[in-house]
Structure formats: structure tokens, C-alpha cells
Amino acid sequence: MLVSYKWLQEYLDLSQISPKELGDKMSVTGIEVEGITYPSEGLKKIVVGEVVECVPHPDSDHLSICQVNIGEEELSQIVCGAPNVKAGIKVIVALPNSRIAGNVKIKKGKMRGQVSNGMICSLQEIGYSDSVIPKEYAEGIQYLPQDAIPGEEVFKYLEMDDAIIELSITPNRADALSIRGVAYEVGAIYNQKPQFSKTALVEVPRVAADKINVRVADENDAPAYQIRIIENVKIAPSPQWLQNRLMNEGIRPINNVVDITNYILLLFGQPLHAFDYDKLGSQEILVRRGHEGEELVTLDGETRKLTPENIIITNGTTPVALAGTMGGLDSEITESTTTVALEAALFDGLSIRKTSRQFNLRSESSARFEKGINQADVGLACDVAAAMMAELAGGDVLTGAVVGSEVQPENAVVSITLDHINRSLGTSLTTADVNQVFEALDFPYVEVDKTYTVSVPPRRWDIHIPADLLEEVARIYGYDKLPTTLPSGETVAASLTPEQSKTRALRSTLEGAGLTEAISYALTTEEKSQSFTWQDSQLTRLDWPMTEERAVLRLNLISGLLDDIAYNVSRKNQNLAFYEIGRVFQQENDPKHDLPQEEKHLALALTGEMLTKDWQTASVKVDFFSVKGILENVFAKFGVAEQITYEKSNLKDLHPGRSAAIFLGEEQIGFIGQVHPKVAKAYDLPETYVAEVNLAALLAAQVAPLVYQTVSKFPAVKRDIALLVADTVTNRELMTVIKDSAGKYLTDITLFDVYQGQNIEDGHKSMAYSLTFVNPEATLTDETINKAMEKVTKALTEKLNAVIR
């Protein structure tokens, strides 16, 4: 929310309070100030000029030579390239040695042989954004009011001598999304009551109800809805003061009628919409839900397909606007408009949010309907807007507002005791102190025996319970005045739980392997949350997400790590190895009523090279076994390596030939593999390998006790065996058969060769293993070893159709 300091001064006495002091005070009382900007800062020697004469440049078809009155005895010659420059206008002039936007210095010079003493400036050239400049001046220079005095600094005519305070408004303080709301807030801080001038509404003796009928199909959709009719308006540019105010607040001026609705939006926080009455096609307004198959062309020229989730405004049959979001193109205000139907309403915030998300239409109006508006000011805001249209557009306001529905807001009554306040805040406030706070807030109250009954006006719809009042007392009294105390009690020696100790050791293991810890957002998109998951779970959605990118709780850690990898790769960081220890949120029940189960996971993501090339070492790229080796170190650290097995993975987000599911006993606890090329392309990643395991399951696993044995004094015997098997046979299957059949003296099996290619039948592969036998009590004989190998050979042949090579 952008707030004009000069606009606030119209309602409060801030003569002794600088913008910086005001910003600092607001920040410590609950509404954070993001920053304060001064539009004229950095600009120098920018004055009003009057173009007395304007002739074409003799050597250019687009330049003009202007004689400009800048308040000196002689006219100043300036060469200008703007298409709308002409004699008789007041303009913005940058004198020689002046500074314009971007710290650009303007010097006296020549253009195509003609002397130019400075520059006639557009709004862009003195710092205005293209998005707020009136369309009539977007491609040229700005005209100043005719009463502007040549030679004076231009800043006061454009209200650039203002300070713009940017507020960061939290969802619970939507009342501060208006100048009046901010004025009440500042008034409470400095114990002043804002003084708002009353706008007189003069109505002509013609009844608006004779021109239009208004109906609301469901008052839950539009608890308040009314239309005022203003006839005989003349569409024209707004006066300079109104344009200045809108531009300083970040809104582009359009015309007097539309600008008035935007002005009221900023002043009251009440969105309004102006229809061209003659283009409605009927004398009826019906507010209802959309029907399947209905279409509406909105002001941006896009055709929107409506659904029953959308609240729409119709002329009785045909949609003319998306309620609270955007008007229809067919009924927009244009230069030919003579009669305005002015809408003021209160719409269901949840429906507006769904509609704005459905059509990706986020606006100042929709944001206010979503967060809430002051129900007591709906009619007042409409009346003030109608009065302004009578004044600035010459309109006649017909008698009465035509009401389709209305609310009767009442003050919320909340009680709290002085003891509760002091006990909660740790203060020793007196009734006089608390009285002063409620008086500053302009909340009527009754105090009896140190119990307060407070009547909270509708402009503060966020206050309902005693805790809300407690917060108001704390922030207006001053957070900086609250006492601080140290915890009391016995000192307990700090120690880590077994889980914390294991997690700390895990971090050391991973960082020792060259990985860097990353921390990702727990909130993500629906698509990313549902990827890289091996467990079925419902999504846990936020009711009021800040953005669609952070709408649901994650079900995996990998998508966050891939975002981190993509961010680094796009900045030319190629060799990356990240890990994250964090929680995912499994939801087996109804997400609207049950909390999700938090499950601690470990995830890895690696890309690039494990070893980089130098004078004595060849480069080694990350592959499946790089990640598997890191994981096996982790499993060994937890003492569960013997319980871990791998099977083929069916995860669609992984490469089908370079991935595996990880099992702890009979339970799948994770996966490992290469990111599927299609997924990698979507993230714009090179070949990347990932793994994710349920860390909670590892921490809870039963670990066999560590048993030490003496080293055998008898020699070990090794035998190698090479097998020809179908390429569908896995290493795990082969090793299981070998272990089961080799006998009690087998102590180790090592796969040392895998080959497919020349001299190997298609669909088959050669696997070579080294088997180690040890008898701790005697020397092994060839006869014993041969018998063991015969059993291994027979089992492999019978169970897996292996051919011994």
C-alpha cells in the first residue's frame, strides 16, 4: 500500500512530524514500513516553461524549435522531439546543468545545427513509470496546468514534493488498505482524531429507481449491492490534482469518471465500478452466479468462460462484469458515455479469490474484497463518488441509490480486564493508561471495576476477541515500553536427544562427502508437491496462499532441491551437490479437518562432476552409483546397511533404467535415480541424480548390536565366478542365491565386472563375482571350497537359468 504523506496531512496535523519519523513510529506499532521515497529526490533545476512559439526544425521532419518562457527576461530556445509539443502550453523544462531521472545531466547543446538550452521533458524523464503515465501523454510530453507560473520549480504542480510511504499490510490489517484507515492508525499513534471533510451530495429531482431495477439472487454472494445513476456526464481528463494523486499511488489516470472510482478505492478502500448505462442493454441489474457455457469479454479484451463459481453482474440475462474482479468490455466508460451506473457492493471474499485465481486476474479491487472492507462505508463511498462526478464531470445525480441488498453493520462488543492486560503484557498499566489507548483508537468503552467493555466500530473488523484488544493496547502503548524479563528456574545442563545426535552425525557425514545443505520452502505448487512421491497422500492446501507458487504443503523434498539446482545452473554453477533434511506433510484423512502427519526426510541432488579434470586426474561425472555410495555411507552410519535392499522403481519422475526403490526390510523408505529427462527439461537442468529417504524410519530402525570378532589366523580363499544371465536378472537376485547356497564359510561377495556387447547373446549380460571364504577354526581345503562352488553353480543354474562361463 502506497500512502501519500501530503494526503495524510489533509486529515491530521503532521506539521511537527517528518515522513521518516512517521515511518519509524508506524513500524514499531504494528504496520511495517517497507520504505519511503521522495519523487523529487535527485532532480535538479526542473522548472515550469511556457511554449510561446513552436516551428518545425528546418533540417528534421520530427524535431521542433521552441521559444520557451522560463521566467527570465528573454525566451529560451529549446529543440524538442515530442509529437505533441505546440505553442500555448505549459511544460516541464530541464534547464542547462540540470539533473533528470537516472542522474542524467542536461547540458546546453546543438541539435541538427540549432541551439537547445535544455530539454522539454516527458514524465518518464523525470522519474515516472510508464505504467502510471496517462495514455494521452505516454508518447509525448506532459502538459502542466495553465495557471502554472513559468520559472517556478515544477514539483509542486505534480505533487512531487511529497513523500510516498510504502506499507507492508498483513492480512489481518486490511483496514489499512485505505487512506482513511491509515489516517485512523496514525491518529491513534499520535493521539489525534482524523478530520474528514464532508462532501455534499446534491441530487436532482429525478428518481434513480425509475431508470434501473436491481436484484441480488443470493445475498450470501453480495450482502450489500447498490447502484447510483449519474446523467449528463462529460468524459474528460481529470484535473491535475487528481491525476497527481493517482500517479503517486501507482495508478494510471484514465478519465474523470474512472479516476474518481480509483480515488475512492484509495480513500475508502471501497472498490467501485462504473458502467455506461446506455450500453447495458436493459434497465435491470441482476447479481447471480455464472452458468456453464456463458462467456464474457472483459476490459482487457479477453473472452472468459464462466462457471458457477463466479459471481457475475448481468443486465438481467447477459453478463456485463465479473463481480469484484473486472468489468465487461461492452459496458466500459468511453468518451461517448453520458450516463453512468455507479456500482458499490460487498461481495463474498472467497468467491472473489477463486475467480481471480481462475482467470489470473489480480487487481486492487479483488485484493480488497478478498481481505475485507469496511461494511459501514459502502453507501458513503458511493455517495462521495457520485458527488465528485457531479463536480468534475458535470453530472446530475438522480435521487436515491437503488439497493439490491444491504447490511446493517454493528459495533463488535469485546470485554477485557485490566488484570488480564497486565498479566499478559507483564506491565503495571493503570486504568488511565488503558483509557488513553482506547481513546486514541477512538473506540467507545465502559470501565467498571477495572473491567472494560469496548465497542469496536466496523472499520476495525479484525477485532473480535479479548486477545485482539490486548494486541491493540500493547502496540499503541508501545512495544518498546514493554518490560523484558529473563526466564527463571533451575539451570539444566544442555544435552542432545538420540535423534538430534544422529541427525548431527548425519550432517557431518554428508558434508564430509562434499555435499552442501540447502533449505527449501515447505510450501509449493500442487504439481511439484505430487511429484517424486512413493506414498499416497492428499494435499494440504492453504486457505489464503500469498501466491499460487506457495499454495500447498510439500510431499517431497526433491522438487525444492531441483529449484535450487536450476537457480545455480542458470548462473553458470555446474558442479553441484546439495542435501536437505526437512519435513514433508502426509495427509491420509480430510485435509479440511485433520492436521497432516509431519515426516522427516533426507534428500540428495547432484549434478555435474564428482571429480574435475586436472594435470593428473581425469574428470568423473556424477552417476547413479555416486549417489548410491553416499547413501550407503549413511546407512552404515545408522547401522542398517545389512537391512537395506534395492528394487526396480516405478516412479514416473525418474529415468526408468537408472532408478531404484529403497527398502528397509519389507518397507519402502525411499528411492534413488536419475531425474527423468522430461522433468529435467521442465526445470532446465542437465543430467541430475537424486535420492530421498524417510529419515524418521531410519532413526527408528532396530539396529543390531555391534559384535567384535578376532581376526582369523587361517587364510581366506577367493574364488571367481562369471555368469551369463538374462538382462532382466538383477544383482540382488544373484547375490541372494549365492549367499543362500554357498554355505557358512562365505564371508564376502563382490561384483567386479558387468559386460554386454560383442560375443554376448542379445538380451543377456555377463556378471562376474569374487567370493571370499574363511574358516576361523581351520584351514579351508580345496574339497570344501569346490563343494561350496558346486552348490552355488547348481543353484544359479536351476533358479536363475544362469550359464557358467
Secondary structure, DSSP 8 states (H G I E B T S, - for coil): -EEEHHHHHTTS--TT--HHHHHHHHHTTT-EEEEEE-TTTT-EEEEEEEEEEEEE-TT-SS-EEEEEE-SSSS-EEEEE--TT--TT-EEEEEEEEEEEGGGEEE--EEETTEEE-SEEE-SGGGT--GGGS-GGGTTS---B-TT--TTSBSGGGTT-SS-EEEEE--GGGGGGSSHHHHHHHHHHHTT-----------EEEEEGGGT-EEEES-TTT-SEEEEEEEES-------HHHHHHHHHTT-----HHHHHHHHHHHHHS--EEEEEGGGSSSSEEEEEE--TT-EEEBTTS-EEE--TT-EEEESSSSEEEETTTEEBGGG---TT---EEEEEEE--HHHHHHHHHHTT---HHHHHHHH---GGGHHHHHHHHHHHHHHHS--EEEES-EEEE------EEEEEEHHHHHHHHT----HHHHHHHHHHHT--EEEETTEEEEEE-GGGTT--SHHHHHHHHHHHH-GGGS------S--------HHHHHHHHHHHHHHHTT-EE----SEE-HHHHHSS--S-----B-SS-SSGGG-EE-S-SHHHHHHHHHHHHTTT---EEEEEEEEEEE--S-TTTS--EEEEEEEEEEESEEE---SS---EE--HHHHHHHHHHHHHHHT-GGGEEEEE---TTEEEEEEEEEEETTEEEEEEEEE-HHHHHHHT--SEEEEEEEHHHHHHS-----------SS--EEEEEEEEEETTS-HHHHHHHHHHHS-TTEEEEEEEEEE-STTS-TTEEEEEEEEEE--TTS---HHHHHHHHHHHHHHHHHHH--EE-
